[in-house]
Each structure stands twice: as C-alpha cells, then as structure tokens.
C-alpha cells in the first residue's frame, strides 16, 4: 500500500491517526489489522507508545515517552492514577536513596517539597524508627501524591484514558497489533508497556509467566518455595515501643509470633479451624508451592476532630476475630504492654494523618489474594471488598470488643477516615495493595543471587536495594499451632544495591517483540520480594519507556535494541545503572 492509499484508508477508519508508523518488517499497520480481523465500528486510537496500567510506573513510563517526543496513550482500568503510591502507601520504602534516579527521584523530591521537606538523595538512609525520615521513606498525603501524578501526565502531554478495562489482544506474528478494551476504543501502537501490578497485558499477549513459588532447587536459592522462619523466641524486653512501633533491643511488636491454638475448641482438631486459619498441609521447607503474598489496604487514618467513623462491615461478627483474641491473650500472658502497634505499625503524615501498615494481625488476609491475578474485573472487585470488610471488621473489633485491652480500644477510637482523602470512596483507599501477582518468565530470570549481590545482572536498567520482604502466603496449622507460611524479612545481609537487567523486562523474542513488562517482570518469587518496591517500579518503567522510544525509532524488536545507546540515554536522563556507593 503506497502512502496516498494508506492515508485514505486510515481516514475511512475514522479516528486512526494519519501517518502512524508501521508495526514491523512486512507487517500490516494496526489500523489495517482492525479492518481485516474484526470489522469493528469501534473508534481506533493510535499512538507510538501505549502504556497499559496507570500505576506509579505507568505514569512515569508515559511521561518519559512523551518527553522523548512520542505520541503516548496511558490506559488505566480504574478511575485514578498512581497505583499504590497514591492509593494509601503514604510511607514508601525506598531502600537506599542513592540508588533512585531519574523521574522517580524528581517525583518524590517534588512531592516532599509540597510540605516543605527536602530529601537527602546523596546519603544512605539511617533508620530513626520509621516515620517521615529524610532520605528514607517519604510521608505524604495520598491526594497530594495523586495530584502530582496527574500534573506530570498533563504537563508532558500524555493522553490519559481512565476506566479502560482490557478485553483482548490481537497479535500479528510475535507483535501486538491492537489492544481491545471492554467497551471503549481499540488502541494500537508501535510499542506497548505493561505497567499493571498483575501483568494483564502480558498474559493476554501470550507471554510466559508463573504464579508458582519456584522452590529453592530450581535456581539454587534459600528463601523460595515453602518457607518457615524460626519462631517463638520469647521476647524478654517489655519496654514501651518507640514511634515506629519497634521495641528498643527487641523485635518489632507489629510482627509478634507466639504459638496459638487454631481450633474452634482448643486442642480439638475435630472441632474445625478458626476463621482466618486456612486448611492444608504445611509442606516441606524449600519445595515449590502455589500462592502469592497476602494483600491488604494501606490505610490513611486521622485523629482530626473532623473525621469519618470507620463503619464495620454489614456482616460483622466478632467470632471471625477469635484468633486475634487468642493472640491478645497470649501477648498479655507474656507481659506485653499492648497498644495499637501490636496490630498496625503506623507512621505520622502531615496534617494529623497516619499511614497504617499491616502487622501480625493487621490488614493482611492470607489466601484471599490467590485468585486475584487470574480473576476477571468483577471477581477482583469481590476480592477487594472481601479485604475491605475483613479490615473494617478488625478495626471495629479492636475498638469495641471487651477482650481487647482498654488501652488498645481507646487508641483505636482516636482514629477515623479523613474527609479529604479518597473522596469518591468514602475515605477508604481505592487501590488494594497487590504485592505480587503474575511474574514473567523470560530469558533472564532475576533470582536472589542477583538481589544478594552474588551475581550481577547484565545490561542494567536500574537498581534495587530493599531487603527480601515477603508477606505471608498462608496462615495454616503446623505442629498443632498457627504458622505464617511464606513470610521472610531482611534476608540480604547488608548486600549493596543491585542491577535489574534489561532482559528481565522484555519477553522471549518468539513470544512478543514489542512489549515491555515493568512490574510483573521476570524474577523468582524471592527475588521479586525485594524488587517489588514502588520507587524501583518507577525507575524500571522510565527505562522501559526510553527503550520503547528507541526501538520505535529504529524499528527493531525490543530484544535487539542497542543497549549502549539505551544506557547512554538513561544516564543522560539521570538514571543510576551501577552502584558506586559504600
């Protein structure tokens, strides 16, 4: 088809941009694919780069591509931009600030400046007990975080499409030709970026992925597969916890392990399991197993007088929290001076607000997350509501149940939902914390050998620096008591920041030549537990967008991109690709 004929053809489609680039060697254009394969009357939106997922990484990717002069569309299935960074994760774990560069550093710097803070990016973070420590976790109000994402997208000229649920993907050979939404337009582009937490675009494009904890033998790891930590070390230090909820010289009180009876009738397995305990065999340490990390809501609560009450769920039943009551009794028997931090680590935010994290019995609901990655949108909405109802019920239990110490009840009653946060959802966060879902399996699989610094991933596109932080997969019975299976914390033994290789964000060439995957990237379960932090997601997404633009310009499969050119542009844009600190 010559240029004149092609232009006329595009005009006939209505809405397809004139002069859109060809998808590859000898391939039809995406617009032609629409006509040939679907006969659809839907509008067709064309772009150079299409980013699916308006998460923190998705916004950064779209902004970077726009800054490089490309026509960009950003599609988000929900109604908000920013994912967890604007959806309740108001004290973001950065790891070593010196490992974060580019637009991620710019974003957090601008965000901190809205409340008069300056982040020390050139210094290693030294923990001062949590909270809004300079150079470490930032502390900010969610609505400010979302507003900055909106501003960045608008300022860069990114075309944002909200409430765009993915229905299907059409491919031509090993290239994505078009992305169909459930009820909206068809989107076509030269390059696609999957910036969802779930890897939804990747999956519909036929790219290999896993939902299995591989087991230690597969990659020679230590923390993969079924995992139990050493438990029940008595804590003799009963000092009052500091602002972060950590006891000086002792373990964190928000992560308190002690033996709990799991049965409805204590000591009687025949009586059945308590609510919040899952059935199943404990399994063998290190063996492969299904299951993803527990999800939760990260709440923004306030002590301000003008707060919304945290209403219990419509089906509230205190019997659901019998296991929590036994936990309380066990802590009191050990002499714990309990307060609210036994149930939720919480860090101060500006204007009388607090970021509530999870705890031994906090917002996490192990097992309820397992179905999420493969579920459709309707089922995901049900799973999200299940988590909300559990969490609302727990907070109501802590505020009202006579088995809860009065000190804890009084502490809980001080808090409510802010009126100025998540205003279209009654103050409750709109984003469930998807800690792990699908993980791509590509030619490069990052493992704990990379995150521990024993191997260096080739062709770095950014650095990770956080510990191996895996939230529990199951809460089951082992040796007659409740066990939190799958949980790890720490696990890098002071290893320095590590490279995330380019090969981990591109699929196998035979599976897809024009796709990047930036959250559900190619990593083992245990390596992903370190990589999964929001700042790393943003860094890697900027690098993917840069690579997308270069691949678009040179019309090569993403797997064949000239890395030297990519690295030069990443460094030009302030990305940090190798660790030179101490």
C-alpha positions in Angstrom: 0.0 0.0 0.0 1.5 3.4 -1.0 1.4 6.4 1.3 -1.6 8.1 -0.5 -3.7 4.9 -0.5 -2.7 4.3 3.1 -3.7 7.8 4.2 -7.1 7.4 2.5 -7.6 4.0 4.2 -6.9 5.5 7.6 -9.4 8.3 7.0 -12.0 5.7 6.3 -11.5 4.1 9.7 -12.4 7.3 11.5 -10.2 8.2 14.4 -7.0 6.5 13.2 -4.1 8.9 13.1 -2.7 9.6 9.6 1.0 8.7 9.3 1.1 6.1 12.1 4.2 4.0 11.9 4.2 0.5 10.5 4.4 -2.2 13.1 7.3 -4.1 11.6 9.0 -5.7 8.7 6.3 -6.6 6.1 3.5 -6.3 8.7 0.2 -4.5 8.1 -0.5 -1.5 10.2 -2.6 -1.8 13.3 -5.4 0.1 11.6 -5.4 -2.4 8.7 -5.4 -5.2 11.3 -8.6 -3.8 12.8 -10.4 -3.8 9.4 -9.1 -7.2 8.4 -9.6 -9.1 11.6 -12.6 -7.5 13.3 -14.7 -5.4 11.1 -15.4 -3.4 14.2 -17.1 0.0 14.1 -15.3 1.0 17.3 -13.1 4.1 17.2 -9.4 3.3 16.8 -6.8 5.3 18.8 -3.3 5.2 17.5 0.0 6.1 19.3 3.6 5.5 19.1 3.7 4.0 22.7 0.7 2.6 24.6 1.1 2.1 28.3 -1.4 -0.1 30.0 -1.8 0.5 33.7 -2.0 3.9 35.3 0.2 2.8 38.3 3.1 4.9 39.6 5.3 3.1 37.0 2.7 3.6 34.3 2.6 7.3 34.7 6.4 7.6 34.8 6.7 5.5 31.6 4.1 7.6 29.8 5.8 10.8 30.9 9.2 9.7 29.7 7.9 8.6 26.3 6.1 11.9 25.9 9.3 13.8 26.9 11.1 11.9 24.1 8.6 13.3 21.6 6.4 10.3 21.1 2.6 10.1 20.9 1.6 8.4 24.1 -1.6 6.9 25.4 -1.9 5.8 29.1 -4.8 3.4 29.8 -6.0 2.7 33.3 -8.8 0.3 34.2 -9.8 2.3 37.3 -10.5 6.0 37.9 -7.2 7.1 39.4 -3.5 7.4 38.5 -0.6 6.4 40.7 -1.5 2.9 41.9 -0.3 2.2 45.4 1.9 5.4 45.6 -1.3 7.5 45.6 -3.6 4.7 46.9 -2.6 4.6 50.5 1.1 3.7 50.6 1.9 7.0 52.2 5.2 5.9 53.7 7.0 4.4 50.7 10.0 2.2 51.3 12.8 3.4 49.2 15.8 1.3 50.4 19.0 3.2 49.7 18.0 6.7 48.3 21.3 6.8 46.4 20.0 4.0 44.1 17.0 6.0 42.9 17.4 8.4 40.0 15.6 9.9 37.0 11.9 10.8 37.2 11.3 8.7 40.3 13.7 11.0 42.2 12.1 14.0 40.7 8.7 12.8 41.7 9.5 12.2 45.3 11.5 15.4 45.5 8.6 17.4 44.2 6.2 15.6 46.5 8.2 16.2 49.6 8.6 19.9 48.7 4.8 20.3 48.9 5.1 20.0 52.7 8.4 21.8 52.9 10.7 18.8 53.1 14.0 18.1 51.3 15.1 14.5 50.7 18.8 13.7 51.1 19.3 11.6 48.0 23.1 11.6 48.3 23.2 9.9 51.8 22.5 6.4 52.9 19.3 6.1 54.9 19.8 5.5 58.6 16.6 4.4 60.3 15.3 6.6 63.1 12.4 4.3 64.0 10.2 4.9 61.0 8.1 7.9 60.2 8.9 10.6 57.7 12.7 10.3 57.9 14.6 12.5 55.5 16.2 10.4 52.8 14.2 7.3 53.6 10.5 6.7 53.4 8.7 9.8 52.4 5.5 10.7 54.2 2.8 12.5 52.3 -1.0 12.7 51.9 -2.4 10.4 49.3 -4.4 13.2 47.5 -1.2 15.2 47.0 0.5 12.1 45.6 -2.3 11.6 43.1 -2.4 15.2 42.1 1.3 15.2 41.3 0.9 12.2 39.0 -2.0 13.9 37.3 0.1 17.1 36.9 3.1 15.3 35.5 1.0 13.5 32.9 -0.8 16.7 31.9 2.4 18.7 31.7 4.1 16.1 29.5 1.1 15.9 27.1 0.2 12.3 27.9 -3.3 11.3 26.7 -4.9 9.5 29.6 -7.9 7.1 29.2 -9.5 6.1 32.5 -11.8 3.1 33.1 -10.3 1.2 30.2 -10.6 -2.5 31.1 -8.6 -4.8 28.9 -10.7 -7.3 27.0 -8.3 -8.9 24.5 -5.1 -8.5 22.5 -4.7 -9.2 18.8 -1.2 -10.1 17.5 0.4 -10.3 14.1 3.1 -12.9 14.5 5.2 -12.0 17.5 3.9 -8.4 17.7 1.0 -6.9 19.4 -1.2 -5.2 16.8 -4.0 -3.9 18.9 -5.4 -3.8 22.4 -9.2 -4.1 22.8 -10.9 -2.6 25.8 -14.2 -3.9 27.1 -16.4 -1.1 25.9 -14.1 1.6 24.7 -11.8 2.2 21.7 -9.3 -0.2 20.2 -5.8 1.0 20.8 -2.8 0.4 18.5 0.8 1.4 18.8 4.2 0.5 17.7 5.3 -0.4 21.3 3.3 -1.5 24.3 4.3 -1.3 28.0 2.5 -3.4 30.6 2.7 -1.4 33.8 0.0 -3.3 35.7 0.6 -5.0 39.0 -1.0 -8.1 37.6 0.7 -8.5 34.2 -2.6 -8.4 32.5 -1.4 -7.2 29.1 1.5 -9.6 29.2 -0.8 -12.6 29.9 -3.3 -11.7 27.1 -0.4 -11.3 24.7 0.6 -14.9 25.3 3.8 -14.3 27.2 5.1 -16.9 29.5 4.6 -16.3 33.2 4.4 -18.1 36.5 2.3 -18.0 39.7 4.4 -20.6 41.4 7.0 -20.1 44.2 9.6 -22.0 42.3 11.3 -23.8 45.2 14.9 -23.5 46.2 16.2 -26.2 44.0 15.2 -24.5 40.7 17.6 -21.6 40.9 19.7 -22.7 43.9 18.0 -20.2 46.3 17.4 -20.1 50.0 14.2 -18.3 50.6 12.0 -19.6 47.8 9.2 -22.1 47.9 7.5 -23.2 51.1 9.2 -21.2 53.9 9.0 -21.1 57.7 11.1 -18.8 59.8 12.4 -19.7 63.2 9.6 -19.0 65.6 8.6 -18.4 69.1 11.7 -16.8 70.6 10.5 -15.3 73.8 11.0 -11.5 74.0 12.0 -10.6 77.5 12.3 -6.9 76.8 8.9 -5.3 77.5 9.9 -1.7 77.1 7.4 0.7 75.6 7.7 0.8 71.8 9.1 3.9 70.1 7.2 6.0 67.5 7.6 3.3 64.8 6.3 0.5 67.0 9.7 -1.1 67.4 10.9 -2.0 70.9 14.4 -1.0 71.7 16.6 -4.0 71.6 13.7 -6.3 70.8 11.7 -7.4 67.8 9.0 -5.3 66.1 5.8 -5.6 68.0 3.8 -5.4 64.8 5.3 -8.7 63.8 4.9 -10.8 67.0 5.0 -14.6 66.8 3.7 -16.8 69.5 2.1 -20.3 69.5 -1.7 -20.0 69.0 -4.3 -22.8 69.1 -6.0 -22.9 65.7 -9.1 -24.9 66.6 -12.7 -23.8 67.4 -12.4 -25.9 70.6 -8.9 -25.5 71.9 -6.9 -28.7 71.5 -9.6 -30.5 69.4 -8.8 -30.8 65.7 -12.2 -32.4 65.1 -13.9 -29.2 66.1 -12.7 -27.4 63.0 -10.5 -24.5 62.2 -11.0 -20.9 63.4 -11.8 -18.2 60.9 -8.5 -16.7 59.5 -6.8 -20.1 59.5 -6.5 -22.0 56.2 -6.8 -25.7 55.7 -3.9 -27.5 54.1 -0.7 -29.4 54.7 2.3 -27.5 56.0 4.5 -28.9 53.2 8.3 -29.2 53.1 10.7 -26.3 53.5 12.0 -25.1 50.2 9.7 -27.1 48.0 7.8 -25.4 45.1 4.2 -24.3 46.0 1.4 -22.1 44.7 0.3 -18.8 46.3 1.1 -15.1 46.2 1.8 -12.8 49.1 -1.0 -11.5 51.2 -2.7 -8.3 50.1 -4.1 -5.5 52.2 -5.2 -1.9 52.2 -2.7 0.6 53.4 -5.0 3.0 55.3 -4.6 6.7 55.7 -6.3 7.5 59.1 -6.6 10.7 61.0 -7.0 11.8 64.6 -8.5 15.2 63.5 -11.9 16.0 65.0 -13.5 16.3 61.6 -13.0 12.6 60.8 -15.3 9.9 59.4 -16.2 6.9 61.6 -14.8 3.6 60.4 -18.0 1.7 59.9 -17.9 -2.1 60.5 -18.9 -4.3 57.5 -22.6 -5.2 57.2 -21.9 -8.8 58.2 -19.7 -8.0 61.2 -19.3 -11.0 63.5 -16.8 -10.8 66.4 -16.3 -14.6 66.1 -14.4 -14.1 62.9 -11.6 -12.5 65.1 -11.4 -15.2 67.7 -7.8 -15.9 66.6 -7.0 -12.2 67.3 -8.5 -12.6 70.7 -6.2 -15.6 71.4 -3.2 -13.6 70.1 -4.1 -10.8 72.6 -4.4 -13.3 75.5 -1.0 -14.8 74.5 0.7 -11.4 74.4 -0.7 -10.4 77.7 0.4 -13.7 79.3 4.0 -12.8 78.1 3.7 -9.5 79.9 3.4 -7.3 76.8 2.2 -3.8 77.4 0.0 -3.8 74.3 -1.0 -0.8 72.3 -2.3 -0.3 68.8 1.1 -1.0 67.2 0.7 -4.7 68.1 -1.9 -4.6 65.3 -0.7 -1.9 62.9 2.6 -0.1 62.6 1.6 3.5 61.9 3.7 6.4 60.8 2.8 10.1 61.0 1.8 12.1 57.9 1.2 15.8 57.5 -2.0 17.4 58.9 -2.8 15.0 61.6 -2.9 11.9 59.4 -1.2 8.5 59.8 -0.1 5.8 57.4 -1.3 2.4 58.7 0.7 -0.6 57.7 -0.1 -4.2 58.5 1.0 -6.4 61.4 0.8 -9.9 62.7 -3.0 -9.4 62.7 -3.4 -6.3 60.7 -4.9 -5.7 57.2 -3.3 -8.8 55.6 -5.7 -11.6 54.6 -3.5 -14.5 53.6 -5.1 -16.8 51.0 -7.7 -14.3 49.8 -5.2 -12.9 47.3 -4.5 -16.2 45.5 -7.3 -15.9 43.0 -6.7 -12.2 42.1 -4.0 -12.5 39.4 -6.2 -14.6 37.1 -9.6 -13.2 38.1 -11.7 -11.1 35.8 -12.6 -7.5 36.9 -15.9 -8.5 38.5 -14.2 -11.1 40.6 -11.4 -8.8 41.6 -14.0 -6.3 42.8 -15.4 -9.0 45.1 -11.9 -9.9 46.4 -11.2 -6.3 47.1 -14.5 -5.9 49.0 -13.6 -9.1 51.0 -10.4 -7.5 52.1 -12.2 -4.2 53.0 -14.8 -6.0 55.0 -12.2 -8.0 56.9 -10.1 -4.9 57.7 -13.1 -2.8 58.7 -14.2 -5.6 61.0 -10.8 -5.9 62.6 -10.6 -2.2 63.4 -14.2 -2.3 64.8 -13.2 -5.4 66.9 -10.1 -3.5 68.2 -12.2 -0.5 69.1 -15.1 -2.3 70.8 -14.5 -5.9 71.9 -14.1 -6.4 75.7 -11.4 -8.9 75.1 -9.2 -6.2 73.7 -7.3 -4.2 76.4 -8.8 -0.8 77.1 -5.6 0.9 76.2 -5.8 -0.6 72.7 -9.5 0.2 72.4 -9.0 3.8 73.4 -6.1 4.1 71.0 -8.2 2.7 68.1 -11.1 5.0 68.8 -8.9 8.1 68.3 -8.7 7.3 64.5 -11.1 7.7 61.6 -11.1 8.2 57.9 -10.0 11.6 56.6 -12.8 13.6 54.8 -10.3 14.9 52.2 -8.8 11.6 51.1 -10.4 9.1 48.6 -13.4 11.4 48.5 -15.2 9.2 45.8 -14.9 6.2 48.0 -15.9 7.4 51.4 -12.4 7.9 52.7 -11.4 4.2 52.0 -8.4 3.7 49.6 -9.3 2.8 46.0 -6.3 0.6 45.5 -5.7 -2.8 47.0 -2.1 -3.5 47.7 -1.1 -6.0 45.1 2.2 -7.2 46.5 2.7 -9.9 43.9 0.8 -11.5 41.1 2.0 -12.9 37.8 5.7 -12.9 37.1 7.0 -13.1 33.6 9.4 -15.9 32.7 11.9 -14.6 30.1 15.4 -15.4 29.0 16.8 -13.6 32.1 15.2 -14.5 35.4 16.4 -12.4 38.3 17.0 -14.5 41.4 18.2 -14.0 44.9 21.7 -14.5 43.6 21.2 -11.1 41.9 19.4 -9.4 44.8 22.0 -10.7 47.3 24.9 -9.4 45.1 26.3 -12.8 44.3 25.7 -12.2 40.6 25.4 -9.0 38.5 22.5 -8.9 36.0 23.7 -7.8 32.6 22.6 -4.6 30.9 21.3 -2.7 33.9 18.2 -0.5 33.6 18.0 0.5 37.2 18.9 -0.6 40.8 17.0 -2.3 43.5 18.1 -2.0 47.1 15.4 -3.3 49.5 15.5 -6.4 51.7 13.8 -9.6 50.9 10.4 -8.6 52.2 7.8 -11.4 51.6 4.4 -11.2 53.4 2.9 -14.4 54.5 1.4 -16.7 51.8 -0.7 -18.9 54.2 -1.8 -18.9 57.8 -2.1 -22.7 58.5 -1.6 -25.3 61.1 1.9 -26.7 61.7 2.8 -28.8 64.7 -0.6 -28.1 66.2 -0.3 -24.3 66.2 -0.9 -21.5 63.8 2.0 -20.8 61.4 2.6 -18.0 59.0 4.0 -19.8 56.0 6.0 -18.0 53.3 7.0 -14.9 55.3 10.5 -13.6 55.1 12.0 -10.3 56.3 15.5 -8.9 55.8 17.4 -11.7 54.0 20.0 -9.7 52.1 22.6 -9.4 54.9 23.7 -5.9 54.1 24.1 -6.5 50.4 24.6 -3.3 48.3 22.1 -2.2 45.7 21.9 -4.5 42.7 21.3 -4.2 38.9 18.0 -5.1 37.3 18.9 -6.4 33.9 17.2 -5.4 30.6 16.4 -9.0 29.8 14.1 -9.2 32.8 11.7 -6.6 31.4 11.4 -8.0 27.8 9.6 -11.2 26.9 11.3 -14.0 24.9 11.6 -12.9 21.4 9.5 -15.7 20.0 6.6 -14.6 22.3 6.4 -10.9 21.7 8.7 -8.4 20.0 7.1 -5.1 21.0 6.2 -5.4 24.7 7.9 -4.3 28.0 6.8 -5.6 31.4 7.9 -3.4 34.3 6.2 -4.7 37.5 5.4 -8.3 36.7 8.9 -8.7 35.4 11.0 -11.8 35.1 12.1 -12.8 38.6 11.9 -15.6 41.0 9.4 -15.3 43.9 12.1 -14.5 46.4 13.9 -12.0 44.2 10.7 -10.3 43.4 10.1 -9.8 47.1 13.0 -7.3 47.1 12.4 -5.8 43.6 8.7 -5.1 44.1 9.1 -1.6 45.8 7.3 1.4 44.2 10.4 3.5 43.5 12.1 0.6 41.7 8.9 0.1 39.7 9.1 3.8 38.7 12.8 3.6 37.8 12.4 0.5 35.7 9.3 1.9 33.9 11.2 5.0 32.9 14.0 2.8 31.4 11.4 0.7 29.6 9.8 3.8 28.1 13.2 5.1 27.0 13.9 1.7 25.3 10.4 1.7 23.8 11.1 5.1 22.1 14.5 3.9 20.8 13.0 0.7 19.5 10.2 2.6 17.8 12.7 4.9 16.1 14.9 2.1 14.8 12.0 -0.4 14.1 13.8 -3.3 15.8 12.3 -5.9 18.1 12.8 -4.8 21.7 15.1 -7.8 22.3 17.5 -6.5 19.6 17.8 -2.9 20.9 21.3 -1.4 21.0 22.0 -1.4 24.8 24.9 1.0 24.5 22.5 3.6 23.1 19.9 2.9 25.7 22.4 3.2 28.6 23.7 6.5 27.2 20.2 8.0 27.1 19.3 6.6 30.6 22.4 8.2 32.1 21.6 11.4 30.3 18.2 11.4 32.0 19.7 10.9 35.5 19.1 7.1 35.8 21.5 5.2 38.1 22.6 2.0 36.5 25.5 0.8 38.7 26.3 1.0 42.3 29.3 3.1 43.3 28.5 3.8 46.9 29.8 2.3 50.1 
